[in-house]
Amino acid sequence: MNSKPEIMPADSSIEPLLEVRNLHMQFPIRRGAFRRTVGFIKAVNDVSFHIRHGETLSLVGESGCGKTTTGRCIVRVYEPTSGQILYKAEEQGRIDLAELDNRDLRPFRREIRMIFQDPFSSLNPRLSILQIVGESLRVNRVASGSELEERVASLLKRVGLRPEYIRRYPHAFSGGERQRIGIARALALNPRLIVADEAVSALDVSVQAQILNLLQDLQEELNLTYLFIAHDLSVVEHISHRVAVMYVGKIVELATTEDLFTNPLHPYTEALLSAVPKPDPRLRNKGVRIRLEGEVADPSNPPSGCYFHPRCPYVQDRCRQEEPAVREIKKDRWVACHFAEELDLRGFEAIGSTPSV
C-alpha cells in the first residue's frame, strides 16, 4: 500500500469543512394492525465530530453501531431526527444541511458525494457505464452529447479504467472494476467531501489495496476530504488521519490514528484492536485476544449508565449507573469513559510493522 497519510495539524483555529453536532437519528418501531409507534431505534444517538479540509476521518465499529446511518444523514439520504450538520460552503459560509429541504440541498449534493458498499447492487445493471457515470452530469446540466462522453471517458481513465469501456454494462466488470466505476460516479461533479461507506469491504484483499491506493492518490491530486466508514481496523490504519470509534449509536473514542492504535483509552477500542489480524507470523503470538462477553446492546432499549458496561472487563458500579460524557482528555483526544486516565490498556502491537500489500 501507499505510505500512511501524514497526521493533520490539530489546530482548533482552522474551521472544519464539516462539523456534526449532537446528531440523532431514530427509526420508529410500529406494531399492530394500525401500525402504532411503540418505540424508537436510536441508530445515531448524540454524535458529534468534525472533519478538516483534506483530511480522512474514519468511522469504525461493529455492524449495526450506526456508522452507515451517520454517513447517510450527512449526505441527507436520511433526514436527521435532530442535531446539526454544519458544512463550510465556498461562497455562503457555514450551512446547516440538516435544516434544508430537497430544493435547497441540490447545490450541496454536487459537493458531497457517496461511494456505496456493494459494487454489485449500487450500479444499475440496465444502464451502460456512460449512463451511470454521466447521469449526474446530465441531471445537473453540466455536460451533454459529445462533451458528456469526453467527461465520462476522462473520469474512467482517472480511476484506472480504459475509456473504451464507456458503452459496456456492469455485468462485464469485476468487483474491483465496479467499485472504480462507483468512484468515478462520485467524482463526476468535482466534490469536496466524499462519504465512503465500507468502500472496500466487499473486495478481495489484493483489490482492497488497489482501491485504497487509488483513494489516497485522488485525495492528494484533487484535495478531497473523506469520511471513511469501515469495520476493518487494518484498513483504517493505512488510510486515516483520525479515527472515531462508535458503539451502539455513540462515539466512545476519537483520536489521531497513531494515538488510537498505540494508546487506546476506551476498553471497547482495546477489544477492537486485539481482534485485528496480524499477517506477520512473528507477531501472531504477541498480545492476547480480548473476547467480549454478552451481546451488543439493543439500540431500542439500551442499558442504563455506560452502554458498554455489560461487556466491559473493567466495569465498576459507577459505569452501571452514570452515563459517561464524551470529554477531551488532551488536545484532539476524546473519550467516553469514567476511568480513561486510570486504565492501562494495550494498543495494537508493532503498529506499522505489518507488511505492505
VENHUJO-V874489 format. One record per residue. N is the residue number from 1. OMEGA is omega in whole degrees, -180 to 180 (none if undefined). NEAR is the number of other ideal C-beta (glycine too) atoms within 10 Angstrom. D_LAST is the distance of its C-alpha to the last C-alpha in whole Angstrom. Layout:
BEGIN
n:N omega:OMEGA near:NEAR d_last:D_LAST
n:N omega:OMEGA near:NEAR d_last:D_LAST
END
This chain:
BEGIN
n:1 omega:173 near:17 d_last:5
n:2 omega:177 near:15 d_last:9
n:3 omega:-178 near:8 d_last:11
n:4 omega:-179 near:16 d_last:13
n:5 omega:176 near:17 d_last:16
n:6 omega:-179 near:7 d_last:19
n:7 omega:180 near:15 d_last:22
n:8 omega:179 near:18 d_last:24
n:9 omega:-179 near:12 d_last:28
n:10 omega:-176 near:14 d_last:30
n:11 omega:-177 near:9 d_last:33
n:12 omega:180 near:10 d_last:35
n:13 omega:178 near:5 d_last:37
n:14 omega:-179 near:12 d_last:35
n:15 omega:-177 near:13 d_last:35
n:16 omega:175 near:19 d_last:33
n:17 omega:-180 near:20 d_last:32
n:18 omega:176 near:24 d_last:32
n:19 omega:178 near:18 d_last:34
n:20 omega:-178 near:26 d_last:34
n:21 omega:172 near:15 d_last:37
n:22 omega:-177 near:12 d_last:38
n:23 omega:175 near:25 d_last:37
n:24 omega:173 near:17 d_last:38
n:25 omega:-179 near:23 d_last:38
n:26 omega:177 near:18 d_last:40
n:27 omega:-178 near:16 d_last:41
n:28 omega:173 near:11 d_last:44
n:29 omega:-177 near:12 d_last:45
n:30 omega:-179 near:11 d_last:48
n:31 omega:176 near:10 d_last:50
n:32 omega:-178 near:8 d_last:53
n:33 omega:-178 near:5 d_last:55
n:34 omega:177 near:6 d_last:55
n:35 omega:179 near:9 d_last:51
n:36 omega:179 near:10 d_last:52
n:37 omega:-178 near:10 d_last:50
n:38 omega:180 near:11 d_last:50
n:39 omega:-179 near:13 d_last:47
n:40 omega:171 near:15 d_last:43
n:41 omega:-179 near:17 d_last:40
n:42 omega:-175 near:21 d_last:38
n:43 omega:175 near:24 d_last:35
n:44 omega:-169 near:29 d_last:35
n:45 omega:175 near:20 d_last:37
n:46 omega:-179 near:16 d_last:38
n:47 omega:178 near:24 d_last:34
n:48 omega:174 near:16 d_last:34
n:49 omega:175 near:21 d_last:31
n:50 omega:178 near:18 d_last:31
n:51 omega:179 near:22 d_last:28
n:52 omega:180 near:20 d_last:28
n:53 omega:179 near:16 d_last:28
n:54 omega:-176 near:17 d_last:25
n:55 omega:169 near:22 d_last:23
n:56 omega:173 near:25 d_last:20
n:57 omega:178 near:23 d_last:22
n:58 omega:177 near:24 d_last:20
n:59 omega:-173 near:28 d_last:23
n:60 omega:179 near:23 d_last:22
n:61 omega:-180 near:24 d_last:24
n:62 omega:176 near:15 d_last:25
n:63 omega:179 near:9 d_last:26
n:64 omega:-177 near:14 d_last:29
n:65 omega:177 near:26 d_last:29
n:66 omega:-178 near:25 d_last:30
n:67 omega:-177 near:25 d_last:27
n:68 omega:178 near:21 d_last:27
n:69 omega:177 near:23 d_last:31
n:70 omega:179 near:28 d_last:30
n:71 omega:-179 near:22 d_last:28
n:72 omega:172 near:19 d_last:31
n:73 omega:-178 near:26 d_last:34
n:74 omega:178 near:23 d_last:32
n:75 omega:176 near:20 d_last:32
n:76 omega:164 near:18 d_last:35
n:77 omega:173 near:12 d_last:35
n:78 omega:172 near:17 d_last:36
n:79 omega:-175 near:11 d_last:39
n:80 omega:176 near:24 d_last:39
n:81 omega:177 near:17 d_last:42
n:82 omega:-179 near:12 d_last:42
n:83 omega:-178 near:18 d_last:40
n:84 omega:173 near:17 d_last:39
n:85 omega:-172 near:23 d_last:36
n:86 omega:-177 near:18 d_last:37
n:87 omega:-180 near:24 d_last:36
n:88 omega:178 near:16 d_last:36
n:89 omega:-175 near:14 d_last:37
n:90 omega:-176 near:7 d_last:38
n:91 omega:-174 near:5 d_last:42
n:92 omega:-175 near:10 d_last:43
n:93 omega:-177 near:10 d_last:41
n:94 omega:-179 near:13 d_last:40
n:95 omega:175 near:17 d_last:41
n:96 omega:-177 near:13 d_last:41
n:97 omega:-178 near:22 d_last:39
n:98 omega:-177 near:20 d_last:40
n:99 omega:-173 near:11 d_last:44
n:100 omega:173 near:17 d_last:43
n:101 omega:-174 near:9 d_last:44
n:102 omega:-179 near:9 d_last:43
n:103 omega:-179 near:7 d_last:45
n:104 omega:-180 near:11 d_last:44
n:105 omega:-170 near:15 d_last:40
n:106 omega:179 near:12 d_last:40
n:107 omega:-176 near:14 d_last:39
n:108 omega:176 near:20 d_last:36
n:109 omega:176 near:18 d_last:35
n:110 omega:-175 near:15 d_last:34
n:111 omega:180 near:16 d_last:32
n:112 omega:-175 near:24 d_last:30
n:113 omega:-175 near:22 d_last:28
n:114 omega:171 near:23 d_last:26
n:115 omega:-173 near:25 d_last:23
n:116 omega:-173 near:20 d_last:23
n:117 omega:-171 near:18 d_last:22
n:118 omega:-179 near:15 d_last:22
n:119 omega:-179 near:26 d_last:22
n:120 omega:-178 near:13 d_last:24
n:121 omega:-177 near:11 d_last:27
n:122 omega:178 near:19 d_last:27
n:123 omega:-180 near:22 d_last:28
n:124 omega:-176 near:12 d_last:31
n:125 omega:-178 near:10 d_last:32
n:126 omega:180 near:9 d_last:35
n:127 omega:175 near:14 d_last:34
n:128 omega:179 near:17 d_last:32
n:129 omega:176 near:26 d_last:29
n:130 omega:-179 near:17 d_last:32
n:131 omega:-178 near:16 d_last:34
n:132 omega:-177 near:23 d_last:31
n:133 omega:-175 near:28 d_last:29
n:134 omega:-176 near:25 d_last:33
n:135 omega:-178 near:16 d_last:35
n:136 omega:176 near:17 d_last:34
n:137 omega:-179 near:19 d_last:35
n:138 omega:-178 near:14 d_last:38
n:139 omega:-179 near:11 d_last:39
n:140 omega:176 near:14 d_last:39
n:141 omega:177 near:7 d_last:41
n:142 omega:-178 near:16 d_last:39
n:143 omega:177 near:16 d_last:39
n:144 omega:176 near:12 d_last:40
n:145 omega:-178 near:8 d_last:41
n:146 omega:178 near:8 d_last:39
n:147 omega:177 near:11 d_last:38
n:148 omega:179 near:18 d_last:36
n:149 omega:179 near:16 d_last:35
n:150 omega:-180 near:13 d_last:34
n:151 omega:-180 near:17 d_last:32
n:152 omega:178 near:25 d_last:30
n:153 omega:178 near:20 d_last:29
n:154 omega:178 near:11 d_last:28
n:155 omega:178 near:24 d_last:26
n:156 omega:179 near:22 d_last:24
n:157 omega:-178 near:12 d_last:23
n:158 omega:-179 near:17 d_last:22
n:159 omega:173 near:22 d_last:19
n:160 omega:177 near:16 d_last:18
n:161 omega:-178 near:21 d_last:21
n:162 omega:-177 near:10 d_last:24
n:163 omega:-179 near:13 d_last:27
n:164 omega:176 near:9 d_last:29
n:165 omega:-168 near:17 d_last:28
n:166 omega:-177 near:19 d_last:30
n:167 omega:176 near:10 d_last:32
n:168 omega:-180 near:16 d_last:30
n:169 omega:-174 near:16 d_last:30
n:170 omega:-177 near:20 d_last:27
n:171 omega:-178 near:9 d_last:28
n:172 omega:-175 near:11 d_last:26
n:173 omega:175 near:19 d_last:23
n:174 omega:-180 near:12 d_last:20
n:175 omega:179 near:15 d_last:18
n:176 omega:179 near:19 d_last:16
n:177 omega:178 near:20 d_last:19
n:178 omega:179 near:23 d_last:21
n:179 omega:175 near:29 d_last:19
n:180 omega:176 near:23 d_last:19
n:181 omega:177 near:23 d_last:23
n:182 omega:177 near:25 d_last:23
n:183 omega:178 near:25 d_last:21
n:184 omega:178 near:22 d_last:24
n:185 omega:180 near:25 d_last:26
n:186 omega:-177 near:24 d_last:26
n:187 omega:-168 near:20 d_last:26
n:188 omega:-174 near:22 d_last:29
n:189 omega:178 near:16 d_last:31
n:190 omega:-177 near:11 d_last:29
n:191 omega:174 near:19 d_last:29
n:192 omega:-178 near:21 d_last:28
n:193 omega:177 near:21 d_last:27
n:194 omega:174 near:25 d_last:24
n:195 omega:-179 near:27 d_last:24
n:196 omega:-175 near:26 d_last:21
n:197 omega:180 near:22 d_last:22
n:198 omega:-170 near:20 d_last:19
n:199 omega:-178 near:28 d_last:18
n:200 omega:-173 near:25 d_last:14
n:201 omega:-178 near:14 d_last:16
n:202 omega:-174 near:19 d_last:17
n:203 omega:174 near:19 d_last:14
n:204 omega:-174 near:12 d_last:12
n:205 omega:-179 near:12 d_last:9
n:206 omega:179 near:9 d_last:7
n:207 omega:175 near:18 d_last:10
n:208 omega:-179 near:22 d_last:9
n:209 omega:180 near:18 d_last:6
n:210 omega:-179 near:18 d_last:9
n:211 omega:177 near:24 d_last:12
n:212 omega:177 near:20 d_last:11
n:213 omega:179 near:16 d_last:10
n:214 omega:180 near:18 d_last:14
n:215 omega:178 near:23 d_last:15
n:216 omega:179 near:20 d_last:15
n:217 omega:180 near:14 d_last:16
n:218 omega:178 near:18 d_last:19
n:219 omega:180 near:18 d_last:20
n:220 omega:-177 near:12 d_last:20
n:221 omega:-172 near:9 d_last:22
n:222 omega:-180 near:14 d_last:24
n:223 omega:-178 near:10 d_last:25
n:224 omega:173 near:22 d_last:24
n:225 omega:-177 near:21 d_last:24
n:226 omega:157 near:24 d_last:22
n:227 omega:-172 near:26 d_last:23
n:228 omega:-178 near:26 d_last:20
n:229 omega:-176 near:27 d_last:21
n:230 omega:171 near:23 d_last:19
n:231 omega:-178 near:16 d_last:19
n:232 omega:-177 near:15 d_last:15
n:233 omega:178 near:23 d_last:15
n:234 omega:174 near:16 d_last:12
n:235 omega:-178 near:24 d_last:11
n:236 omega:-177 near:23 d_last:14
n:237 omega:-176 near:22 d_last:14
n:238 omega:-172 near:22 d_last:11
n:239 omega:-167 near:24 d_last:13
n:240 omega:167 near:27 d_last:17
n:241 omega:176 near:23 d_last:20
n:242 omega:-177 near:24 d_last:22
n:243 omega:173 near:25 d_last:22
n:244 omega:-178 near:25 d_last:25
n:245 omega:-180 near:27 d_last:25
n:246 omega:175 near:25 d_last:28
n:247 omega:179 near:23 d_last:30
n:248 omega:172 near:22 d_last:32
n:249 omega:-179 near:27 d_last:33
n:250 omega:171 near:24 d_last:33
n:251 omega:-178 near:27 d_last:30
n:252 omega:177 near:25 d_last:31
n:253 omega:177 near:28 d_last:28
n:254 omega:-176 near:25 d_last:27
n:255 omega:170 near:24 d_last:25
n:256 omega:-177 near:18 d_last:23
n:257 omega:-178 near:23 d_last:19
n:258 omega:179 near:18 d_last:20
n:259 omega:-177 near:19 d_last:23
n:260 omega:-177 near:30 d_last:22
n:261 omega:-177 near:22 d_last:20
n:262 omega:-175 near:16 d_last:22
n:263 omega:178 near:15 d_last:25
n:264 omega:-179 near:25 d_last:26
n:265 omega:180 near:24 d_last:29
n:266 omega:-179 near:28 d_last:30
n:267 omega:178 near:26 d_last:30
n:268 omega:177 near:26 d_last:28
n:269 omega:178 near:27 d_last:25
n:270 omega:180 near:20 d_last:25
n:271 omega:178 near:20 d_last:25
n:272 omega:-179 near:24 d_last:22
n:273 omega:-180 near:23 d_last:20
n:274 omega:-178 near:19 d_last:21
n:275 omega:-180 near:12 d_last:20
n:276 omega:180 near:19 d_last:16
n:277 omega:177 near:10 d_last:14
n:278 omega:-176 near:17 d_last:13
n:279 omega:179 near:11 d_last:11
n:280 omega:-178 near:11 d_last:12
n:281 omega:-179 near:7 d_last:15
n:282 omega:-177 near:9 d_last:17
n:283 omega:-171 near:15 d_last:17
n:284 omega:-179 near:10 d_last:18
n:285 omega:178 near:8 d_last:21
n:286 omega:179 near:10 d_last:22
n:287 omega:-178 near:16 d_last:23
n:288 omega:178 near:8 d_last:25
n:289 omega:179 near:8 d_last:24
n:290 omega:180 near:16 d_last:27
n:291 omega:-178 near:9 d_last:28
n:292 omega:178 near:18 d_last:30
n:293 omega:175 near:8 d_last:34
n:294 omega:-177 near:8 d_last:35
n:295 omega:175 near:8 d_last:34
n:296 omega:-178 near:17 d_last:33
n:297 omega:179 near:19 d_last:36
n:298 omega:-179 near:12 d_last:38
n:299 omega:176 near:21 d_last:37
n:300 omega:179 near:14 d_last:41
n:301 omega:-176 near:9 d_last:42
n:302 omega:179 near:16 d_last:40
n:303 omega:176 near:16 d_last:42
n:304 omega:178 near:11 d_last:44
n:305 omega:178 near:18 d_last:42
n:306 omega:-178 near:28 d_last:39
n:307 omega:-176 near:25 d_last:37
n:308 omega:-170 near:25 d_last:35
n:309 omega:179 near:22 d_last:37
n:310 omega:-178 near:17 d_last:38
n:311 omega:-172 near:18 d_last:34
n:312 omega:178 near:21 d_last:34
n:313 omega:-178 near:11 d_last:35
n:314 omega:-172 near:16 d_last:36
n:315 omega:174 near:16 d_last:39
n:316 omega:-175 near:13 d_last:42
n:317 omega:-179 near:9 d_last:45
n:318 omega:-179 near:13 d_last:45
n:319 omega:-178 near:23 d_last:41
n:320 omega:-172 near:14 d_last:43
n:321 omega:-172 near:11 d_last:46
n:322 omega:179 near:12 d_last:45
n:323 omega:-179 near:15 d_last:42
n:324 omega:176 near:21 d_last:39
n:325 omega:174 near:10 d_last:39
n:326 omega:-176 near:17 d_last:36
n:327 omega:-179 near:12 d_last:37
n:328 omega:-180 near:10 d_last:35
n:329 omega:175 near:14 d_last:35
n:330 omega:-174 near:11 d_last:34
n:331 omega:176 near:9 d_last:33
n:332 omega:-179 near:17 d_last:30
n:333 omega:-174 near:19 d_last:30
n:334 omega:179 near:20 d_last:32
n:335 omega:176 near:24 d_last:32
n:336 omega:179 near:23 d_last:34
n:337 omega:-179 near:26 d_last:36
n:338 omega:-170 near:20 d_last:39
n:339 omega:-176 near:16 d_last:38
n:340 omega:-178 near:19 d_last:35
n:341 omega:-175 near:9 d_last:36
n:342 omega:-176 near:9 d_last:37
n:343 omega:176 near:14 d_last:34
n:344 omega:-174 near:6 d_last:32
n:345 omega:-178 near:18 d_last:29
n:346 omega:176 near:14 d_last:26
n:347 omega:178 near:18 d_last:22
n:348 omega:-174 near:24 d_last:19
n:349 omega:177 near:15 d_last:19
n:350 omega:-179 near:13 d_last:17
n:351 omega:179 near:16 d_last:15
n:352 omega:-179 near:11 d_last:13
n:353 omega:177 near:11 d_last:12
n:354 omega:-175 near:18 d_last:9
n:355 omega:177 near:7 d_last:6
n:356 omega:179 near:8 d_last:4
n:357 omega:none near:13 d_last:0
END
